[in-house]
Structures are given as C-alpha cells and as structure tokens.
Amino acid sequence: MPLYKKIQFNNNTQIYIWKITESYEQLFAEVSLTTKCQLRIKGMKSELHQRGFLSVRKLLNEAGYTDFDLYYDEFGKPHLQDGKHISITHSHEFSSIIISNETVGIDIELQREKIIRIADKFCDAEFQYLDREKTAEYIKKLTVIWGAKEAIFKIRNEKGISFKDHIAVGAFSLNQTGTTAHLNFGGLQTQFDIYFEEVEDFTLVYALEQL
C-alpha cells in the first residue's frame, strides 16, 4: 500500500511508517538496490524479513533517498551519506524509519502477551510503576518499555549494554505520548526523550538523545 503515515516531529525530524501489503515480487520491482543489498536480501530465509527490508527502501524513497544513500558501519548501524541520522525498524506487516539532524533511534513492536514472560529479563526499576494485575495495560506498557530500550540501544549500539541493568525508562501512563529514559553505561549517563504511539496492534517508539 502507499505510505501509511508520516509524522513531522519537528523541523529536524521525520518519521515514516509503511504497512506492508505488497508481495516480495512487487516490492523488489519497485526499488533499486546496491549490489551488496541484492546479495543480502537473497540470503534471507524469511520472505517476511525480505518484504520488511524492501519496504524500508520504499520509505527511503518517500524521504527522498534511495538504497544507494544508505550504508552500514562495522557494527551494523545504518547511516546516510549526507550525514543525517537514521534508524530503521520492521515487525510483521509494519516498517518505519526516523530521519533527523539529531541522534535518534526507533522501534516498532507487535503487542503480544508473551512479553509478560520475558519482562524480568529487560525490566528492573520499571516494576515500581507497573501494575501486573491490569493485563492489557501491562502488556502495552511493557511493549513501550521494550521499544524504548531497543531504540536507545540502536543509538549507542555498543556491546555489553544490558536492557535491564543499564537502561531505565521513567514512569508514564498510556494516555501520554512520551516519557524519559536514561542509559548508565561505560561510566557515562545519557538522557533520552521517549515518544510512543499505537499503530493498530503495534507500538511505535522513538528516542531522541537529550543535548
């Protein structure tokens, strides 16, 4: 389908969301790929992953870029040739990118009950404000927290960062659109502004590093 949504966060930051309804063949025919990415996509075993990868290239087109404007560093973090910051995410039938002059990260996650089973692996201080008895709310809040920590990790992208031990997300309610978080790792403390919203049964979260 066409672009699902564009969010003009501020003058420096735009978020693009794609709902993946196209076949692999259609998406592949509609984008241009570098030789390296052609080889990369052929090596993917999952068609769902292939379609997510290609839909991100459709989003790049919407933002005025192509696959040839994108490169990855030795740690696998994406960058744009013009120096702007970019972060990429895809999950099931949705993909999204955020492009900014600021340091940013993004994540989109399907809201699923199984996140309850792994909450102890990525939450610690957050349990102080989470209510496990309100199951639907608990799942949605856990998804926001996971997405926030994933977005922050994408920004720093350093080996050894623990979601549970090094990243803490501040209290929030679901009728808000944001909160704050901090990363305490390697002797440095970094603060982030976190923003979130629901996209159908998914949660979109993006993080901007505080200056």
C-alpha angles and dihedrals in degrees: 000000000000122000108313097207144342121206117199096202095176138324090287103039135060130175122202124194127194127193106212109224098137126099121250089251093054094047093046091052093051101053136058117229134195115243089253093054092046088058091043095054093047088056093056112105096199120072088202089060091046092052091047090051092050094045088057087059088052088054090050088055090052089054093050098260138104134209087268089065091057128079137167127225124224090275093054095253114145122236136179121234092232092061098252118135119251135182126187136203139168133176126175107310098354134074131175142181132195121205122189148149084234130071106272144167132190140194136177121197136181111239105243135168092229089074086077090066093056099038092105089060096060106020130071118138089024091073088073090074101028120099110211092189093067096069101183092047091043092055093048093047092047088052091053091049093048091047092049092051092046091051091050091048089053089055096051098027094185126153113246099033110138118205089210101041104032108031124060125184118207124236118280142162125230093243089064124082099215153013138177134260138185136210118212107188138131093009093302130105116208126185126212137191110225125204127185143176139168121255105192104297092345134086120224116202129179132181131206120194112237114241 
